Amino acid sequence: MTYEFTPRGVCSRKMEITIDGGKVTDLKVIGGCDGNLHGISALVKGMTVDEVINRLEGIDCRGKGTSCPDQLACALKEFKSRN
């Protein structure tokens, strides 16, 4: 299943997360810091939804109170609450 999420408070504009069997199988992020987000996408592939949330939740970018990794955690928490 592919879940779409609109991040808030960060440079990225959209996240498309593919989840299968409770694991992230693909992540595409539109906007934001291209190299960093490609790296994060590669790192989270194969991780469980809960593991991604636990590792990325609360990461801050430049005092914004959130970051693209934190917004990914928010997206996955939202996904869990709806499924």
C-alpha positions as CSV (number, residue, x, y, z in Angstrom):
1,M,0.0,0.0,0.0
2,T,1.2,3.5,-0.8
3,Y,0.5,6.2,1.7
4,E,0.8,9.9,0.7
5,F,1.5,12.5,3.3
6,T,1.9,16.3,3.1
7,P,4.7,17.4,5.5
8,R,4.3,20.5,7.6
9,G,7.0,23.0,8.7
10,V,9.8,21.6,6.4
11,C,11.1,22.1,2.9
12,S,9.7,18.8,1.5
13,R,6.3,19.1,-0.1
14,K,5.1,15.4,-0.3
15,M,6.0,12.0,0.9
16,E,4.9,8.8,-0.8
17,I,5.6,5.8,1.5
18,T,5.0,2.2,0.3
19,I,4.4,-0.2,3.2
20,D,4.0,-4.0,2.9
21,G,3.7,-6.4,5.8
22,G,4.4,-3.6,8.3
23,K,7.7,-2.7,6.6
24,V,8.7,0.3,4.5
25,T,9.5,-0.9,1.0
26,D,9.9,2.4,-0.7
27,L,10.0,6.1,0.1
28,K,9.8,9.0,-2.4
29,V,10.1,12.6,-1.1
30,I,9.3,15.6,-3.3
31,G,11.2,18.7,-2.4
32,G,13.7,19.2,0.4
33,C,17.4,18.3,0.5
34,D,17.7,15.9,-2.4
35,G,20.8,14.0,-1.4
36,N,19.9,13.7,2.3
37,L,16.4,12.5,1.5
38,H,17.6,9.9,-1.0
39,G,19.9,8.7,1.8
40,I,17.1,8.5,4.3
41,S,14.9,6.7,1.7
42,A,17.6,4.1,1.2
43,L,18.2,3.6,4.9
44,V,14.5,3.1,5.9
45,K,13.8,0.5,3.2
46,G,13.2,-2.8,4.9
47,M,12.7,-1.3,8.3
48,T,9.5,-1.8,10.2
49,V,7.1,1.1,10.6
50,D,7.7,1.1,14.3
51,E,11.5,1.1,14.0
52,V,11.4,4.1,11.6
53,I,9.2,6.0,14.0
54,N,11.4,5.1,17.0
55,R,14.6,6.2,15.2
56,L,13.4,9.4,13.5
57,E,10.7,10.9,15.8
58,G,11.8,14.2,17.4
59,I,14.7,15.0,15.1
60,D,14.9,18.8,14.7
61,C,16.1,20.8,11.7
62,R,17.5,24.3,12.4
63,G,15.2,25.0,15.4
64,K,12.0,24.4,13.4
65,G,10.7,21.9,16.0
66,T,10.5,19.3,13.3
67,S,12.5,17.9,10.3
68,C,11.9,15.8,7.2
69,P,12.9,12.6,9.2
70,D,10.5,13.7,12.0
71,Q,7.7,14.4,9.5
72,L,8.3,10.8,8.1
73,A,7.7,9.5,11.6
74,C,4.5,11.6,11.8
75,A,3.4,10.2,8.5
76,L,3.9,6.7,9.7
77,K,2.1,7.3,13.0
78,E,-0.8,8.7,11.0
79,F,-0.7,5.7,8.8
80,K,-0.8,3.4,11.8
81,S,-3.8,5.2,13.3
82,R,-5.8,4.9,10.1
83,N,-5.0,1.2,9.4
